[in-house]
């Protein structure tokens, strides 16, 4: 039996298969209306009201470098003191990833300032991007009017 490293939530963003640590996932939901924020980084879609709270929405495909995305779902994540919603194309469900399926980032990717990318791997026969959800939005990258909230 494979050595299980952690439970993750698999989702698709911009055609890429992504894994988010299940320990950081609050909930998944249909995408909600988004209000844009001026002067926000390209990956920030804006703010949405999630359970009555203004929540920063990050387009995961754009965060990973895709130019186009068609998010239909949100994945709400705890990232330190902040809760953010990741806009993704699809949510595929929870899985356990074995250590054999994961690889350390190659040196060029480690040096590329991709703080949100923790590892790469495979799931079945497909490339998998394993994300470090706590690094998706740092306090310094969040727009000034993006509220911090705890679950």
Backbone as CSV, one residue per row, in Angstrom:
resi,resn,N_x,N_y,N_z,CA_x,CA_y,CA_z,C_x,C_y,C_z
1,UNK,0.837,-1.189,0.000,0.000,0.000,0.000,0.877,1.246,0.000
2,UNK,0.436,2.260,-0.722,1.203,3.496,-0.845,1.244,4.250,0.474
3,UNK,2.329,4.959,0.689,2.490,5.789,1.869,1.702,7.082,1.655
4,UNK,0.600,7.279,2.344,-0.267,8.437,2.152,0.366,9.662,2.792
5,UNK,0.498,10.731,2.016,1.117,11.940,2.552,0.081,12.893,3.133
6,UNK,-1.002,13.135,2.405,-2.040,14.011,2.923,-3.296,13.901,2.071
7,UNK,-4.394,14.360,2.651,-5.665,14.409,1.926,-5.752,15.766,1.249
8,UNK,-6.192,15.751,0.003,-6.274,16.975,-0.782,-7.630,17.063,-1.462
9,UNK,-7.975,18.264,-1.880,-9.135,18.487,-2.720,-8.610,18.717,-4.126
10,UNK,-9.056,17.894,-5.072,-8.653,18.060,-6.466,-9.624,18.993,-7.165
11,UNK,-9.072,19.888,-7.977,-9.903,20.802,-8.764,-9.174,21.091,-10.073
12,UNK,-9.891,21.674,-11.004,-9.311,22.098,-12.284,-9.383,23.611,-12.384
13,UNK,-8.307,24.176,-12.911,-8.249,25.623,-13.130,-7.447,25.859,-14.396
14,UNK,-8.072,26.460,-15.385,-7.376,26.740,-16.627,-6.836,25.496,-17.298
15,UNK,-7.522,24.386,-17.161,-7.086,23.129,-17.765,-6.081,22.350,-16.939
16,UNK,-5.570,22.926,-15.856,-4.580,22.242,-15.023,-5.261,21.554,-13.847
17,UNK,-4.808,20.356,-13.522,-5.281,19.639,-12.353,-4.509,20.152,-11.142
18,UNK,-5.223,20.558,-10.091,-4.603,21.151,-8.908,-5.060,20.418,-7.653
19,UNK,-4.188,20.405,-6.646,-4.498,19.794,-5.351,-4.328,20.838,-4.266
20,UNK,-5.342,20.952,-3.410,-5.315,21.870,-2.271,-5.370,21.050,-0.996
21,UNK,-4.532,21.344,-0.003,-4.593,20.599,1.255,-5.992,20.682,1.863
22,UNK,-6.588,19.543,2.095,-7.957,19.487,2.611,-8.072,20.156,3.978
23,UNK,-6.998,20.177,4.731,-7.010,20.802,6.057,-7.300,22.303,5.979
24,UNK,-7.060,22.938,4.816,-7.291,24.372,4.666,-8.618,24.705,3.997
25,UNK,-9.295,23.682,3.448,-10.550,23.915,2.728,-11.686,24.106,3.725
26,UNK,-12.420,25.202,3.566,-13.581,25.481,4.403,-14.823,24.879,3.755
27,UNK,-15.039,25.188,2.467,-16.192,24.668,1.743,-16.014,24.899,0.256
28,UNK,-16.857,24.242,-0.538,-16.943,24.495,-1.969,-18.362,24.963,-2.268
29,UNK,-18.506,25.746,-3.332,-19.829,26.295,-3.669,-19.839,26.739,-5.127
30,UNK,-21.037,27.008,-5.642,-21.141,27.633,-6.959,-20.528,29.022,-6.883
31,UNK,-20.009,29.489,-8.011,-19.444,30.834,-8.048,-20.535,31.855,-7.749
32,UNK,-20.162,32.875,-7.020,-21.072,33.952,-6.630,-20.731,35.222,-7.407
33,UNK,-21.635,36.210,-7.418,-21.315,37.487,-8.074,-20.079,38.129,-7.432
34,UNK,-19.256,38.739,-8.274,-17.991,39.337,-7.842,-17.986,40.826,-8.168
35,UNK,-17.571,41.631,-7.193,-17.356,43.065,-7.398,-15.856,43.278,-7.598
36,UNK,-15.471,43.923,-8.682,-14.055,44.138,-8.957,-13.459,45.158,-7.994
37,UNK,-12.142,45.077,-7.854,-11.387,45.979,-6.983,-10.349,46.673,-7.853
38,UNK,-10.282,48.000,-7.777,-9.271,48.731,-8.535,-7.878,48.435,-8.011
39,UNK,-6.899,48.482,-8.895,-5.480,48.327,-8.555,-5.146,46.985,-7.922
40,UNK,-5.920,45.961,-8.202,-5.630,44.622,-7.677,-4.763,43.859,-8.680
41,UNK,-3.950,42.915,-8.209,-3.177,42.080,-9.134,-4.112,41.337,-10.102
42,UNK,-3.584,40.930,-11.243,-4.399,40.296,-12.289,-5.124,39.038,-11.806
43,UNK,-4.565,38.325,-10.849,-5.198,37.086,-10.384,-6.347,37.348,-9.402
44,UNK,-6.492,38.585,-8.934,-7.569,38.921,-8.004,-8.804,39.311,-8.808
45,UNK,-9.853,38.489,-8.708,-11.098,38.776,-9.423,-11.878,39.890,-8.755
46,UNK,-11.802,39.971,-7.430,-12.518,41.000,-6.682,-13.009,40.471,-5.360
47,UNK,-14.158,40.984,-4.922,-14.764,40.578,-3.657,-16.135,39.973,-3.920
48,UNK,-16.477,38.949,-3.139,-17.807,38.337,-3.199,-18.320,38.217,-1.775
49,UNK,-19.626,38.240,-1.624,-20.222,37.997,-0.311,-20.394,36.500,-0.141
50,UNK,-19.591,35.923,0.748,-19.652,34.494,1.048,-20.197,34.360,2.460
51,UNK,-21.385,33.791,2.568,-22.061,33.644,3.859,-22.184,34.994,4.574
52,UNK,-22.428,36.053,3.783,-22.633,37.384,4.343,-21.370,38.165,4.626
53,UNK,-20.197,37.568,4.371,-18.926,38.236,4.644,-18.217,38.592,3.338
54,UNK,-17.689,39.831,3.209,-16.894,40.161,2.031,-15.643,39.281,1.999
55,UNK,-15.429,38.599,0.882,-14.336,37.641,0.768,-13.568,37.887,-0.515
56,UNK,-12.248,37.928,-0.421,-11.383,38.104,-1.574,-11.491,36.874,-2.476
57,UNK,-11.638,37.095,-3.786,-11.737,36.000,-4.752,-10.496,36.015,-5.640
58,UNK,-9.782,34.891,-5.647,-8.573,34.720,-6.447,-8.894,33.764,-7.589
59,UNK,-8.594,34.152,-8.812,-8.766,33.276,-9.973,-7.547,32.355,-10.021
60,UNK,-7.739,31.083,-9.695,-6.617,30.153,-9.595,-5.910,29.969,-10.931
61,UNK,-6.643,29.931,-12.023,-6.015,29.768,-13.339,-5.061,30.931,-13.629
62,UNK,-5.501,32.146,-13.338,-4.641,33.312,-13.575,-3.454,33.334,-12.609
63,UNK,-3.678,32.893,-11.376,-2.581,32.809,-10.411,-1.484,31.876,-10.933
64,UNK,-1.887,30.821,-11.621,-0.940,29.847,-12.162,-0.411,30.234,-13.539
65,UNK,-0.816,31.403,-14.051,-0.254,31.899,-15.294,-1.121,31.739,-16.526
66,UNK,-2.319,31.191,-16.406,-3.197,31.051,-17.567,-3.730,32.417,-17.963
67,UNK,-3.935,32.615,-19.232,-4.476,33.888,-19.707,-5.986,33.891,-19.704
68,UNK,-6.566,32.719,-19.891,-8.025,32.607,-19.943,-8.493,31.645,-18.864
69,UNK,-9.664,31.913,-18.332,-10.248,30.999,-17.360,-11.761,31.110,-17.438
70,UNK,-12.415,30.085,-16.978,-13.881,30.098,-16.953,-14.363,29.490,-15.644
71,UNK,-14.070,30.167,-14.515,-14.438,29.599,-13.217,-15.948,29.482,-13.041
72,UNK,-16.345,28.318,-12.515,-17.759,28.075,-12.230,-17.987,27.723,-10.769
73,UNK,-16.907,27.520,-10.025,-17.006,27.113,-8.624,-16.059,27.947,-7.786
74,UNK,-16.370,28.052,-6.496,-15.473,28.651,-5.514,-15.042,27.561,-4.547
75,UNK,-13.789,27.644,-4.116,-13.282,26.837,-3.011,-12.829,27.836,-1.959
76,UNK,-13.507,27.837,-0.826,-13.179,28.743,0.264,-12.057,28.115,1.087
77,UNK,-10.974,28.888,1.302,-9.786,28.388,2.004,-9.393,29.297,3.154
78,UNK,-8.853,28.686,4.203,-8.207,29.443,5.276,-6.750,29.623,4.877
79,UNK,-6.289,30.856,4.850,-4.881,31.151,4.546,-4.344,32.018,5.677
80,UNK,-4.027,31.397,6.777,-3.609,32.146,7.958,-4.826,32.759,8.615
81,UNK,-4.786,34.079,8.869,-5.915,34.771,9.498,-6.996,35.135,8.492
82,UNK,-6.770,34.866,7.245,-7.652,35.285,6.162,-8.374,34.076,5.574
83,UNK,-9.612,34.299,5.127,-10.330,33.313,4.331,-10.483,33.905,2.942
84,UNK,-10.095,33.150,1.923,-10.228,33.592,0.544,-11.035,32.559,-0.223
85,UNK,-11.589,32.984,-1.342,-12.292,32.067,-2.229,-11.464,31.925,-3.495
86,UNK,-11.134,30.694,-3.848,-10.464,30.436,-5.115,-11.528,30.175,-6.165
87,UNK,-11.467,30.876,-7.274,-12.369,30.627,-8.388,-11.721,29.547,-9.254
88,UNK,-12.406,28.420,-9.420,-11.881,27.281,-10.181,-12.908,26.846,-11.219
89,UNK,-12.448,26.078,-12.196,-13.356,25.576,-13.231,-14.264,24.487,-12.682
90,UNK,-13.669,23.496,-12.021,-14.415,22.356,-11.489,-13.786,21.866,-10.197
91,UNK,-14.612,21.289,-9.331,-14.146,20.612,-8.123,-14.371,19.121,-8.357
92,UNK,-13.304,18.332,-8.226,-13.366,16.907,-8.538,-13.551,16.018,-7.311
93,UNK,-13.224,16.521,-6.130,-13.426,15.752,-4.904,-12.152,15.554,-4.105
94,UNK,-12.308,14.949,-2.931,-11.186,14.712,-2.017,-10.485,13.407,-2.371
95,UNK,-9.171,13.401,-2.251,-8.352,12.224,-2.524,-7.187,12.194,-1.543
96,UNK,-6.594,11.042,-1.404,-5.350,10.901,-0.646,-4.219,10.771,-1.659
97,UNK,-3.180,11.586,-1.524,-2.029,11.511,-2.427,-0.904,10.740,-1.759
98,UNK,-0.314,9.835,-2.492,0.830,9.094,-1.963,2.104,9.891,-2.187
99,UNK,3.107,9.639,-1.380,4.389,10.332,-1.529,5.023,10.023,-2.888
100,UNK,4.778,8.828,-3.413,5.346,8.462,-4.709,4.791,9.319,-5.844
101,UNK,3.623,9.894,-5.665,2.995,10.699,-6.711,3.521,12.126,-6.727
102,UNK,4.250,12.543,-5.688,4.697,13.931,-5.560,6.191,14.054,-5.781
103,UNK,6.590,15.167,-6.367,7.995,15.459,-6.607,8.279,16.881,-6.142
104,UNK,9.506,17.079,-5.700,9.957,18.421,-5.344,9.971,19.275,-6.608
105,UNK,9.775,20.580,-6.433,9.816,21.481,-7.583,11.212,21.500,-8.197
106,UNK,11.291,21.513,-9.531,12.605,21.658,-10.169,13.211,23.006,-9.800
107,UNK,14.543,23.131,-9.841,15.201,24.381,-9.435,14.668,25.628,-10.124
108,UNK,14.387,25.570,-11.416,13.879,26.764,-12.115,12.538,27.214,-11.558
109,UNK,11.673,26.287,-11.180,10.383,26.663,-10.596,10.542,27.145,-9.161
110,UNK,11.465,26.560,-8.405,11.695,27.022,-7.028,12.172,28.461,-7.015
111,UNK,12.938,28.852,-8.025,13.500,30.198,-8.092,12.559,31.192,-8.767
112,UNK,11.423,30.741,-9.290,10.525,31.602,-10.071,9.527,32.363,-9.216
113,UNK,9.678,32.354,-7.894,8.788,33.067,-6.983,7.337,32.608,-7.111
114,UNK,7.141,31.312,-7.276,5.799,30.729,-7.294,5.497,30.217,-5.889
115,UNK,5.331,31.134,-4.953,5.148,30.772,-3.552,3.964,29.841,-3.335
116,UNK,2.938,29.944,-4.161,1.742,29.139,-3.957,1.910,27.709,-4.444
117,UNK,2.936,27.406,-5.220,3.166,26.061,-5.740,4.121,25.314,-4.817
118,UNK,3.639,24.231,-4.186,4.442,23.493,-3.211,5.173,22.318,-3.837
119,UNK,4.542,21.647,-4.795,5.136,20.465,-5.411,4.427,20.195,-6.723
120,UNK,5.007,19.318,-7.491,4.352,18.827,-8.692,4.226,17.325,-8.561
121,UNK,3.358,16.748,-9.327,3.193,15.309,-9.245,2.312,14.799,-10.352
122,UNK,1.754,13.628,-10.106,0.846,13.024,-11.062,-0.329,12.432,-10.322
123,UNK,-1.446,12.447,-10.981,-2.637,11.756,-10.487,-3.168,10.987,-11.680
124,UNK,-3.216,9.670,-11.546,-3.470,8.799,-12.677,-2.391,9.114,-13.713
125,UNK,-2.735,9.537,-14.901,-1.725,9.835,-15.921,-1.649,11.324,-16.204
126,UNK,-2.027,12.143,-15.247,-2.128,13.580,-15.478,-1.195,14.359,-14.558
127,UNK,-0.619,15.441,-15.099,0.223,16.336,-14.312,-0.612,17.008,-13.226
128,UNK,-0.043,17.140,-12.037,-0.752,17.690,-10.889,0.079,18.803,-10.263
129,UNK,-0.547,19.955,-10.022,0.087,21.064,-9.311,-0.425,21.039,-7.877
130,UNK,0.464,20.846,-6.923,0.097,20.805,-5.508,0.356,22.190,-4.929
131,UNK,-0.709,22.798,-4.406,-0.620,24.177,-3.947,-0.431,24.259,-2.443
132,UNK,0.272,25.287,-2.021,0.450,25.620,-0.611,-0.580,26.689,-0.313
133,UNK,-1.742,26.287,0.189,-2.854,27.228,0.313,-2.553,28.395,1.243
134,UNK,-1.709,28.210,2.223,-1.361,29.301,3.121,-0.556,30.390,2.442
135,UNK,-0.007,30.120,1.260,0.813,31.091,0.544,0.102,31.687,-0.669
136,UNK,-1.164,31.383,-0.867,-1.866,31.877,-2.053,-1.957,33.392,-2.039
137,UNK,-2.261,33.966,-0.898,-2.307,35.426,-0.766,-1.583,35.805,0.506
138,UNK,-0.490,36.547,0.350,0.197,37.040,1.539,-0.453,38.355,1.951
139,UNK,-0.233,38.763,3.164,-0.800,40.023,3.653,-0.339,41.196,2.798
140,UNK,0.892,41.143,2.289,1.398,42.263,1.500,0.795,42.300,0.100
141,UNK,0.305,41.158,-0.433,-0.265,41.127,-1.772,-1.749,41.439,-1.803
142,UNK,-2.431,41.325,-0.683,-3.874,41.548,-0.657,-4.167,43.023,-0.894
143,UNK,-5.175,43.326,-1.704,-5.545,44.726,-1.892,-5.910,45.364,-0.560
144,UNK,-5.667,46.664,-0.381,-5.896,47.309,0.902,-7.334,47.232,1.391
145,UNK,-8.308,47.129,0.485,-9.696,47.072,0.929,-10.207,45.644,1.040
146,UNK,-9.316,44.658,0.984,-9.717,43.266,1.132,-9.707,42.917,2.617
147,UNK,-10.852,42.565,3.178,-10.935,42.331,4.613,-10.298,41.010,5.028
148,UNK,-9.722,41.009,6.206,-9.281,39.762,6.809,-10.436,39.259,7.656
149,UNK,-10.711,37.956,7.576,-11.756,37.404,8.428,-11.355,36.012,8.818
150,UNK,-11.825,35.592,9.933,-11.552,34.233,10.377,-12.862,33.467,10.313
151,UNK,-12.745,32.136,10.101,-13.982,31.349,9.984,-14.777,31.309,11.248
